[in-house]
Amino acid sequence: MPEVHVIAEGDRWNAKVEKGDVIGTYTTQEEAEREAKSWVQQNGGGEVFTHRDEGEFSRIRKGDAV
């Protein structure tokens, strides 16, 4: 099951497969979460983890099974 992390990078948000590639970069956290969940659904289900706005190694704020 894929795991995708939504992580702030500067003033943008990345949706990134765990230990993999960035799916996309978005203007808002909401948009990044929506696209991450869509990607996970299209790839057989998994989890989306949204991090705090603290950069790549920030704490996870919430997780959603998709």
mmCIF file of the N, C-alpha and C atoms, coordinates in Angstrom:
data_MODEL
# 
_entry.id   MODEL 
# 
loop_
_atom_site.group_PDB 
_atom_site.id 
_atom_site.type_symbol 
_atom_site.label_atom_id 
_atom_site.label_alt_id 
_atom_site.label_comp_id 
_atom_site.label_asym_id 
_atom_site.label_entity_id 
_atom_site.label_seq_id 
_atom_site.pdbx_PDB_ins_code 
_atom_site.Cartn_x 
_atom_site.Cartn_y 
_atom_site.Cartn_z 
_atom_site.occupancy 
_atom_site.B_iso_or_equiv 
_atom_site.pdbx_formal_charge 
_atom_site.auth_seq_id 
_atom_site.auth_comp_id 
_atom_site.auth_asym_id 
_atom_site.auth_atom_id 
_atom_site.pdbx_PDB_model_num 
ATOM 1   N N  . MET A 1 1  ? 0.838  -1.185 0.000  1.00 0.00 ? 1  MET A N  1 
ATOM 2   C CA . MET A 1 1  ? 0.000  0.000  0.000  1.00 0.00 ? 1  MET A CA 1 
ATOM 3   C C  . MET A 1 1  ? 0.881  1.247  0.000  1.00 0.00 ? 1  MET A C  1 
ATOM 4   N N  . PRO A 1 2  ? 0.664  2.140  -0.936 1.00 0.00 ? 2  PRO A N  1 
ATOM 5   C CA . PRO A 1 2  ? 1.491  3.347  -0.970 1.00 0.00 ? 2  PRO A CA 1 
ATOM 6   C C  . PRO A 1 2  ? 1.184  4.294  0.187  1.00 0.00 ? 2  PRO A C  1 
ATOM 7   N N  . GLU A 1 3  ? 2.213  4.978  0.610  1.00 0.00 ? 3  GLU A N  1 
ATOM 8   C CA . GLU A 1 3  ? 2.072  6.043  1.602  1.00 0.00 ? 3  GLU A CA 1 
ATOM 9   C C  . GLU A 1 3  ? 2.562  7.321  0.948  1.00 0.00 ? 3  GLU A C  1 
ATOM 10  N N  . VAL A 1 4  ? 1.747  8.371  1.035  1.00 0.00 ? 4  VAL A N  1 
ATOM 11  C CA . VAL A 1 4  ? 2.095  9.660  0.442  1.00 0.00 ? 4  VAL A CA 1 
ATOM 12  C C  . VAL A 1 4  ? 2.125  10.692 1.561  1.00 0.00 ? 4  VAL A C  1 
ATOM 13  N N  . HIS A 1 5  ? 3.148  11.530 1.539  1.00 0.00 ? 5  HIS A N  1 
ATOM 14  C CA . HIS A 1 5  ? 3.308  12.570 2.542  1.00 0.00 ? 5  HIS A CA 1 
ATOM 15  C C  . HIS A 1 5  ? 3.082  13.938 1.906  1.00 0.00 ? 5  HIS A C  1 
ATOM 16  N N  . VAL A 1 6  ? 2.316  14.777 2.579  1.00 0.00 ? 6  VAL A N  1 
ATOM 17  C CA . VAL A 1 6  ? 2.088  16.156 2.155  1.00 0.00 ? 6  VAL A CA 1 
ATOM 18  C C  . VAL A 1 6  ? 2.978  17.023 3.043  1.00 0.00 ? 6  VAL A C  1 
ATOM 19  N N  . ILE A 1 7  ? 3.971  17.671 2.392  1.00 0.00 ? 7  ILE A N  1 
ATOM 20  C CA . ILE A 1 7  ? 5.031  18.347 3.136  1.00 0.00 ? 7  ILE A CA 1 
ATOM 21  C C  . ILE A 1 7  ? 5.224  19.765 2.588  1.00 0.00 ? 7  ILE A C  1 
ATOM 22  N N  . ALA A 1 8  ? 5.325  20.729 3.489  1.00 0.00 ? 8  ALA A N  1 
ATOM 23  C CA . ALA A 1 8  ? 5.580  22.115 3.079  1.00 0.00 ? 8  ALA A CA 1 
ATOM 24  C C  . ALA A 1 8  ? 7.009  22.247 2.580  1.00 0.00 ? 8  ALA A C  1 
ATOM 25  N N  . GLU A 1 9  ? 7.150  23.029 1.506  1.00 0.00 ? 9  GLU A N  1 
ATOM 26  C CA . GLU A 1 9  ? 8.486  23.372 1.005  1.00 0.00 ? 9  GLU A CA 1 
ATOM 27  C C  . GLU A 1 9  ? 8.433  24.832 0.569  1.00 0.00 ? 9  GLU A C  1 
ATOM 28  N N  . GLY A 1 10 ? 8.971  25.698 1.403  1.00 0.00 ? 10 GLY A N  1 
ATOM 29  C CA . GLY A 1 10 ? 8.859  27.131 1.154  1.00 0.00 ? 10 GLY A CA 1 
ATOM 30  C C  . GLY A 1 10 ? 7.402  27.554 1.260  1.00 0.00 ? 10 GLY A C  1 
ATOM 31  N N  . ASP A 1 11 ? 6.896  28.218 0.235  1.00 0.00 ? 11 ASP A N  1 
ATOM 32  C CA . ASP A 1 11 ? 5.496  28.649 0.256  1.00 0.00 ? 11 ASP A CA 1 
ATOM 33  C C  . ASP A 1 11 ? 4.598  27.707 -0.548 1.00 0.00 ? 11 ASP A C  1 
ATOM 34  N N  . ARG A 1 12 ? 5.083  26.527 -0.873 1.00 0.00 ? 12 ARG A N  1 
ATOM 35  C CA . ARG A 1 12 ? 4.322  25.534 -1.644 1.00 0.00 ? 12 ARG A CA 1 
ATOM 36  C C  . ARG A 1 12 ? 4.213  24.243 -0.842 1.00 0.00 ? 12 ARG A C  1 
ATOM 37  N N  . TRP A 1 13 ? 3.400  23.308 -1.327 1.00 0.00 ? 13 TRP A N  1 
ATOM 38  C CA . TRP A 1 13 ? 3.200  22.009 -0.681 1.00 0.00 ? 13 TRP A CA 1 
ATOM 39  C C  . TRP A 1 13 ? 3.485  20.893 -1.669 1.00 0.00 ? 13 TRP A C  1 
ATOM 40  N N  . ASN A 1 14 ? 4.305  19.923 -1.259 1.00 0.00 ? 14 ASN A N  1 
ATOM 41  C CA . ASN A 1 14 ? 4.602  18.757 -2.083 1.00 0.00 ? 14 ASN A CA 1 
ATOM 42  C C  . ASN A 1 14 ? 3.790  17.559 -1.617 1.00 0.00 ? 14 ASN A C  1 
ATOM 43  N N  . ALA A 1 15 ? 3.343  16.763 -2.575 1.00 0.00 ? 15 ALA A N  1 
ATOM 44  C CA . ALA A 1 15 ? 2.799  15.439 -2.294 1.00 0.00 ? 15 ALA A CA 1 
ATOM 45  C C  . ALA A 1 15 ? 3.879  14.470 -2.761 1.00 0.00 ? 15 ALA A C  1 
ATOM 46  N N  . LYS A 1 16 ? 4.405  13.654 -1.842 1.00 0.00 ? 16 LYS A N  1 
ATOM 47  C CA . LYS A 1 16 ? 5.575  12.834 -2.132 1.00 0.00 ? 16 LYS A CA 1 
ATOM 48  C C  . LYS A 1 16 ? 5.349  11.403 -1.661 1.00 0.00 ? 16 LYS A C  1 
ATOM 49  N N  . VAL A 1 17 ? 5.612  10.457 -2.544 1.00 0.00 ? 17 VAL A N  1 
ATOM 50  C CA . VAL A 1 17 ? 5.536  9.044  -2.176 1.00 0.00 ? 17 VAL A CA 1 
ATOM 51  C C  . VAL A 1 17 ? 6.666  8.761  -1.196 1.00 0.00 ? 17 VAL A C  1 
ATOM 52  N N  . GLU A 1 18 ? 6.362  8.011  -0.124 1.00 0.00 ? 18 GLU A N  1 
ATOM 53  C CA . GLU A 1 18 ? 7.394  7.699  0.861  1.00 0.00 ? 18 GLU A CA 1 
ATOM 54  C C  . GLU A 1 18 ? 8.542  6.975  0.179  1.00 0.00 ? 18 GLU A C  1 
ATOM 55  N N  . LYS A 1 19 ? 9.751  7.475  0.386  1.00 0.00 ? 19 LYS A N  1 
ATOM 56  C CA . LYS A 1 19 ? 10.973 6.934  -0.210 1.00 0.00 ? 19 LYS A CA 1 
ATOM 57  C C  . LYS A 1 19 ? 10.874 6.894  -1.732 1.00 0.00 ? 19 LYS A C  1 
ATOM 58  N N  . GLY A 1 20 ? 10.187 7.890  -2.293 1.00 0.00 ? 20 GLY A N  1 
ATOM 59  C CA . GLY A 1 20 ? 10.007 7.922  -3.743 1.00 0.00 ? 20 GLY A CA 1 
ATOM 60  C C  . GLY A 1 20 ? 9.954  9.336  -4.277 1.00 0.00 ? 20 GLY A C  1 
ATOM 61  N N  . ASP A 1 21 ? 9.292  9.464  -5.409 1.00 0.00 ? 21 ASP A N  1 
ATOM 62  C CA . ASP A 1 21 ? 9.240  10.724 -6.129 1.00 0.00 ? 21 ASP A CA 1 
ATOM 63  C C  . ASP A 1 21 ? 8.137  11.652 -5.635 1.00 0.00 ? 21 ASP A C  1 
ATOM 64  N N  . VAL A 1 22 ? 8.315  12.921 -5.942 1.00 0.00 ? 22 VAL A N  1 
ATOM 65  C CA . VAL A 1 22 ? 7.276  13.914 -5.701 1.00 0.00 ? 22 VAL A CA 1 
ATOM 66  C C  . VAL A 1 22 ? 6.202  13.734 -6.758 1.00 0.00 ? 22 VAL A C  1 
ATOM 67  N N  . ILE A 1 23 ? 4.954  13.591 -6.317 1.00 0.00 ? 23 ILE A N  1 
ATOM 68  C CA . ILE A 1 23 ? 3.819  13.455 -7.233 1.00 0.00 ? 23 ILE A CA 1 
ATOM 69  C C  . ILE A 1 23 ? 3.507  14.792 -7.865 1.00 0.00 ? 23 ILE A C  1 
ATOM 70  N N  . GLY A 1 24 ? 3.551  15.844 -7.040 1.00 0.00 ? 24 GLY A N  1 
ATOM 71  C CA . GLY A 1 24 ? 3.259  17.183 -7.530 1.00 0.00 ? 24 GLY A CA 1 
ATOM 72  C C  . GLY A 1 24 ? 3.533  18.224 -6.469 1.00 0.00 ? 24 GLY A C  1 
ATOM 73  N N  . THR A 1 25 ? 3.599  19.479 -6.910 1.00 0.00 ? 25 THR A N  1 
ATOM 74  C CA . THR A 1 25 ? 3.800  20.621 -6.025 1.00 0.00 ? 25 THR A CA 1 
ATOM 75  C C  . THR A 1 25 ? 2.606  21.547 -6.194 1.00 0.00 ? 25 THR A C  1 
ATOM 76  N N  . TYR A 1 26 ? 2.036  22.005 -5.078 1.00 0.00 ? 26 TYR A N  1 
ATOM 77  C CA . TYR A 1 26 ? 0.768  22.724 -5.096 1.00 0.00 ? 26 TYR A CA 1 
ATOM 78  C C  . TYR A 1 26 ? 0.851  24.012 -4.291 1.00 0.00 ? 26 TYR A C  1 
ATOM 79  N N  . THR A 1 27 ? -0.054 24.915 -4.576 1.00 0.00 ? 27 THR A N  1 
ATOM 80  C CA . THR A 1 27 ? -0.097 26.218 -3.922 1.00 0.00 ? 27 THR A CA 1 
ATOM 81  C C  . THR A 1 27 ? -0.591 26.116 -2.487 1.00 0.00 ? 27 THR A C  1 
ATOM 82  N N  . THR A 1 28 ? -1.568 25.236 -2.232 1.00 0.00 ? 28 THR A N  1 
ATOM 83  C CA . THR A 1 28 ? -2.150 25.125 -0.894 1.00 0.00 ? 28 THR A CA 1 
ATOM 84  C C  . THR A 1 28 ? -2.031 23.708 -0.352 1.00 0.00 ? 28 THR A C  1 
ATOM 85  N N  . GLN A 1 29 ? -2.081 23.605 0.966  1.00 0.00 ? 29 GLN A N  1 
ATOM 86  C CA . GLN A 1 29 ? -2.071 22.306 1.628  1.00 0.00 ? 29 GLN A CA 1 
ATOM 87  C C  . GLN A 1 29 ? -3.314 21.512 1.228  1.00 0.00 ? 29 GLN A C  1 
ATOM 88  N N  . GLU A 1 30 ? -4.443 22.173 1.164  1.00 0.00 ? 30 GLU A N  1 
ATOM 89  C CA . GLU A 1 30 ? -5.701 21.516 0.801  1.00 0.00 ? 30 GLU A CA 1 
ATOM 90  C C  . GLU A 1 30 ? -5.609 20.873 -0.588 1.00 0.00 ? 30 GLU A C  1 
ATOM 91  N N  . GLU A 1 31 ? -5.072 21.597 -1.537 1.00 0.00 ? 31 GLU A N  1 
ATOM 92  C CA . GLU A 1 31 ? -4.927 21.072 -2.897 1.00 0.00 ? 31 GLU A CA 1 
ATOM 93  C C  . GLU A 1 31 ? -3.974 19.871 -2.914 1.00 0.00 ? 31 GLU A C  1 
ATOM 94  N N  . ALA A 1 32 ? -2.874 19.968 -2.180 1.00 0.00 ? 32 ALA A N  1 
ATOM 95  C CA . ALA A 1 32 ? -1.912 18.866 -2.116 1.00 0.00 ? 32 ALA A CA 1 
ATOM 96  C C  . ALA A 1 32 ? -2.540 17.629 -1.489 1.00 0.00 ? 32 ALA A C  1 
ATOM 97  N N  . GLU A 1 33 ? -3.323 17.796 -0.428 1.00 0.00 ? 33 GLU A N  1 
ATOM 98  C CA . GLU A 1 33 ? -4.008 16.666 0.208  1.00 0.00 ? 33 GLU A CA 1 
ATOM 99  C C  . GLU A 1 33 ? -4.997 16.011 -0.756 1.00 0.00 ? 33 GLU A C  1 
ATOM 100 N N  . ARG A 1 34 ? -5.775 16.826 -1.443 1.00 0.00 ? 34 ARG A N  1 
ATOM 101 C CA . ARG A 1 34 ? -6.771 16.311 -2.390 1.00 0.00 ? 34 ARG A CA 1 
ATOM 102 C C  . ARG A 1 34 ? -6.094 15.493 -3.501 1.00 0.00 ? 34 ARG A C  1 
ATOM 103 N N  . GLU A 1 35 ? -5.013 16.028 -4.059 1.00 0.00 ? 35 GLU A N  1 
ATOM 104 C CA . GLU A 1 35 ? -4.314 15.334 -5.140 1.00 0.00 ? 35 GLU A CA 1 
ATOM 105 C C  . GLU A 1 35 ? -3.608 14.079 -4.630 1.00 0.00 ? 35 GLU A C  1 
ATOM 106 N N  . ALA A 1 36 ? -3.068 14.138 -3.417 1.00 0.00 ? 36 ALA A N  1 
ATOM 107 C CA . ALA A 1 36 ? -2.421 12.963 -2.824 1.00 0.00 ? 36 ALA A CA 1 
ATOM 108 C C  . ALA A 1 36 ? -3.434 11.841 -2.613 1.00 0.00 ? 36 ALA A C  1 
ATOM 109 N N  . LYS A 1 37 ? -4.612 12.174 -2.102 1.00 0.00 ? 37 LYS A N  1 
ATOM 110 C CA . LYS A 1 37 ? -5.654 11.162 -1.889 1.00 0.00 ? 37 LYS A CA 1 
ATOM 111 C C  . LYS A 1 37 ? -6.124 10.572 -3.214 1.00 0.00 ? 37 LYS A C  1 
ATOM 112 N N  . SER A 1 38 ? -6.252 11.396 -4.227 1.00 0.00 ? 38 SER A N  1 
ATOM 113 C CA . SER A 1 38 ? -6.645 10.922 -5.548 1.00 0.00 ? 38 SER A CA 1 
ATOM 114 C C  . SER A 1 38 ? -5.598 9.954  -6.090 1.00 0.00 ? 38 SER A C  1 
ATOM 115 N N  . TRP A 1 39 ? -4.320 10.299 -5.958 1.00 0.00 ? 39 TRP A N  1 
ATOM 116 C CA . TRP A 1 39 ? -3.235 9.443  -6.437 1.00 0.00 ? 39 TRP A CA 1 
ATOM 117 C C  . TRP A 1 39 ? -3.243 8.097  -5.717 1.00 0.00 ? 39 TRP A C  1 
ATOM 118 N N  . VAL A 1 40 ? -3.424 8.139  -4.396 1.00 0.00 ? 40 VAL A N  1 
ATOM 119 C CA . VAL A 1 40 ? -3.449 6.904  -3.608 1.00 0.00 ? 40 VAL A CA 1 
ATOM 120 C C  . VAL A 1 40 ? -4.615 6.016  -4.042 1.00 0.00 ? 40 VAL A C  1 
ATOM 121 N N  . GLN A 1 41 ? -5.794 6.599  -4.232 1.00 0.00 ? 41 GLN A N  1 
ATOM 122 C CA . GLN A 1 41 ? -6.948 5.822  -4.685 1.00 0.00 ? 41 GLN A CA 1 
ATOM 123 C C  . GLN A 1 41 ? -6.687 5.167  -6.032 1.00 0.00 ? 41 GLN A C  1 
ATOM 124 N N  . GLN A 1 42 ? -6.047 5.890  -6.937 1.00 0.00 ? 42 GLN A N  1 
ATOM 125 C CA . GLN A 1 42 ? -5.761 5.361  -8.270 1.00 0.00 ? 42 GLN A CA 1 
ATOM 126 C C  . GLN A 1 42 ? -4.682 4.276  -8.247 1.00 0.00 ? 42 GLN A C  1 
ATOM 127 N N  . ASN A 1 43 ? -3.952 4.191  -7.151 1.00 0.00 ? 43 ASN A N  1 
ATOM 128 C CA . ASN A 1 43 ? -2.873 3.214  -7.033 1.00 0.00 ? 43 ASN A CA 1 
ATOM 129 C C  . ASN A 1 43 ? -3.159 2.151  -5.986 1.00 0.00 ? 43 ASN A C  1 
ATOM 130 N N  . GLY A 1 44 ? -4.419 1.829  -5.795 1.00 0.00 ? 44 GLY A N  1 
ATOM 131 C CA . GLY A 1 44 ? -4.805 0.694  -4.969 1.00 0.00 ? 44 GLY A CA 1 
ATOM 132 C C  . GLY A 1 44 ? -5.068 0.962  -3.510 1.00 0.00 ? 44 GLY A C  1 
ATOM 133 N N  . GLY A 1 45 ? -5.078 2.219  -3.092 1.00 0.00 ? 45 GLY A N  1 
ATOM 134 C CA . GLY A 1 45 ? -5.347 2.540  -1.693 1.00 0.00 ? 45 GLY A CA 1 
ATOM 135 C C  . GLY A 1 45 ? -4.068 2.619  -0.884 1.00 0.00 ? 45 GLY A C  1 
ATOM 136 N N  . GLY A 1 46 ? -4.144 3.283  0.239  1.00 0.00 ? 46 GLY A N  1 
ATOM 137 C CA . GLY A 1 46 ? -2.991 3.459  1.111  1.00 0.00 ? 46 GLY A CA 1 
ATOM 138 C C  . GLY A 1 46 ? -3.269 4.548  2.120  1.00 0.00 ? 46 GLY A C  1 
ATOM 139 N N  . GLU A 1 47 ? -2.244 5.287  2.489  1.00 0.00 ? 47 GLU A N  1 
ATOM 140 C CA . GLU A 1 47 ? -2.409 6.339  3.485  1.00 0.00 ? 47 GLU A CA 1 
ATOM 141 C C  . GLU A 1 47 ? -1.782 7.641  3.011  1.00 0.00 ? 47 GLU A C  1 
ATOM 142 N N  . VAL A 1 48 ? -2.395 8.743  3.430  1.00 0.00 ? 48 VAL A N  1 
ATOM 143 C CA . VAL A 1 48 ? -1.871 10.082 3.177  1.00 0.00 ? 48 VAL A CA 1 
ATOM 144 C C  . VAL A 1 48 ? -1.566 10.703 4.535  1.00 0.00 ? 48 VAL A C  1 
ATOM 145 N N  . PHE A 1 49 ? -0.325 11.148 4.704  1.00 0.00 ? 49 PHE A N  1 
ATOM 146 C CA . PHE A 1 49 ? 0.101  11.786 5.944  1.00 0.00 ? 49 PHE A CA 1 
ATOM 147 C C  . PHE A 1 49 ? 0.376  13.257 5.667  1.00 0.00 ? 49 PHE A C  1 
ATOM 148 N N  . THR A 1 50 ? -0.291 14.126 6.417  1.00 0.00 ? 50 THR A N  1 
ATOM 149 C CA . THR A 1 50 ? -0.084 15.560 6.269  1.00 0.00 ? 50 THR A CA 1 
ATOM 150 C C  . THR A 1 50 ? 0.802  16.045 7.402  1.00 0.00 ? 50 THR A C  1 
ATOM 151 N N  . HIS A 1 51 ? 1.909  16.680 7.039  1.00 0.00 ? 51 HIS A N  1 
ATOM 152 C CA . HIS A 1 51 ? 2.871  17.167 8.017  1.00 0.00 ? 51 HIS A CA 1 
ATOM 153 C C  . HIS A 1 51 ? 2.566  18.607 8.396  1.00 0.00 ? 51 HIS A C  1 
ATOM 154 N N  . ARG A 1 52 ? 3.090  19.021 9.524  1.00 0.00 ? 52 ARG A N  1 
ATOM 155 C CA . ARG A 1 52 ? 2.996  20.412 9.946  1.00 0.00 ? 52 ARG A CA 1 
ATOM 156 C C  . ARG A 1 52 ? 3.821  21.268 8.984  1.00 0.00 ? 52 ARG A C  1 
ATOM 157 N N  . ASP A 1 53 ? 3.591  22.542 8.990  1.00 0.00 ? 53 ASP A N  1 
ATOM 158 C CA . ASP A 1 53 ? 4.291  23.478 8.112  1.00 0.00 ? 53 ASP A CA 1 
ATOM 159 C C  . ASP A 1 53 ? 5.673  23.795 8.690  1.00 0.00 ? 53 ASP A C  1 
ATOM 160 N N  . GLU A 1 54 ? 6.529  22.762 8.764  1.00 0.00 ? 54 GLU A N  1 
ATOM 161 C CA . GLU A 1 54 ? 7.854  22.902 9.374  1.00 0.00 ? 54 GLU A CA 1 
ATOM 162 C C  . GLU A 1 54 ? 8.953  22.345 8.483  1.00 0.00 ? 54 GLU A C  1 
ATOM 163 N N  . GLY A 1 55 ? 8.666  22.037 7.223  1.00 0.00 ? 55 GLY A N  1 
ATOM 164 C CA . GLY A 1 55 ? 9.673  21.501 6.322  1.00 0.00 ? 55 GLY A CA 1 
ATOM 165 C C  . GLY A 1 55 ? 9.652  19.989 6.249  1.00 0.00 ? 55 GLY A C  1 
ATOM 166 N N  . GLU A 1 56 ? 10.641 19.437 5.561  1.00 0.00 ? 56 GLU A N  1 
ATOM 167 C CA . GLU A 1 56 ? 10.653 18.008 5.212  1.00 0.00 ? 56 GLU A CA 1 
ATOM 168 C C  . GLU A 1 56 ? 10.622 17.069 6.405  1.00 0.00 ? 56 GLU A C  1 
ATOM 169 N N  . PHE A 1 57 ? 11.278 17.413 7.497  1.00 0.00 ? 57 PHE A N  1 
ATOM 170 C CA . PHE A 1 57 ? 11.354 16.498 8.632  1.00 0.00 ? 57 PHE A CA 1 
ATOM 171 C C  . PHE A 1 57 ? 10.394 16.894 9.754  1.00 0.00 ? 57 PHE A C  1 
ATOM 172 N N  . SER A 1 58 ? 9.299  17.534 9.381  1.00 0.00 ? 58 SER A N  1 
ATOM 173 C CA . SER A 1 58 ? 8.322  17.978 10.369 1.00 0.00 ? 58 SER A CA 1 
ATOM 174 C C  . SER A 1 58 ? 7.482  16.808 10.875 1.00 0.00 ? 58 SER A C  1 
ATOM 175 N N  . ARG A 1 59 ? 6.852  17.039 11.983 1.00 0.00 ? 59 ARG A N  1 
ATOM 176 C CA . ARG A 1 59 ? 5.979  16.024 12.583 1.00 0.00 ? 59 ARG A CA 1 
ATOM 177 C C  . ARG A 1 59 ? 4.693  15.869 11.749 1.00 0.00 ? 59 ARG A C  1 
ATOM 178 N N  . ILE A 1 60 ? 4.149  14.664 11.794 1.00 0.00 ? 60 ILE A N  1 
ATOM 179 C CA . ILE A 1 60 ? 2.891  14.397 11.102 1.00 0.00 ? 60 ILE A CA 1 
ATOM 180 C C  . ILE A 1 60 ? 1.758  15.008 11.908 1.00 0.00 ? 60 ILE A C  1 
ATOM 181 N N  . ARG A 1 61 ? 0.916  15.783 11.223 1.00 0.00 ? 61 ARG A N  1 
ATOM 182 C CA . ARG A 1 61 ? -0.215 16.429 11.867 1.00 0.00 ? 61 ARG A CA 1 
ATOM 183 C C  . ARG A 1 61 ? -1.430 15.525 11.842 1.00 0.00 ? 61 ARG A C  1 
ATOM 184 N N  . LYS A 1 62 ? -1.624 14.801 10.718 1.00 0.00 ? 62 LYS A N  1 
ATOM 185 C CA . LYS A 1 62 ? -2.761 13.883 10.645 1.00 0.00 ? 62 LYS A CA 1 
ATOM 186 C C  . LYS A 1 62 ? -2.490 12.845 9.578  1.00 0.00 ? 62 LYS A C  1 
ATOM 187 N N  . GLY A 1 63 ? -3.172 11.716 9.686  1.00 0.00 ? 63 GLY A N  1 
ATOM 188 C CA . GLY A 1 63 ? -3.080 10.656 8.682  1.00 0.00 ? 63 GLY A CA 1 
ATOM 189 C C  . GLY A 1 63 ? -4.473 10.224 8.276  1.00 0.00 ? 63 GLY A C  1 
ATOM 190 N N  . ASP A 1 64 ? -4.624 9.898  6.997  1.00 0.00 ? 64 ASP A N  1 
ATOM 191 C CA . ASP A 1 64 ? -5.915 9.461  6.459  1.00 0.00 ? 64 ASP A CA 1 
ATOM 192 C C  . ASP A 1 64 ? -5.720 8.202  5.635  1.00 0.00 ? 64 ASP A C  1 
ATOM 193 N N  . ALA A 1 65 ? -6.461 7.152  5.956  1.00 0.00 ? 65 ALA A N  1 
ATOM 194 C CA . ALA A 1 65 ? -6.464 5.942  5.120  1.00 0.00 ? 65 ALA A CA 1 
ATOM 195 C C  . ALA A 1 65 ? -7.399 6.214  3.940  1.00 0.00 ? 65 ALA A C  1 
ATOM 196 N N  . VAL A 1 66 ? -6.941 5.843  2.749  1.00 0.00 ? 66 VAL A N  1 
ATOM 197 C CA . VAL A 1 66 ? -7.719 6.078  1.543  1.00 0.00 ? 66 VAL A CA 1 
ATOM 198 C C  . VAL A 1 66 ? -7.931 4.753  0.837  1.00 0.00 ? 66 VAL A C  1 
# 
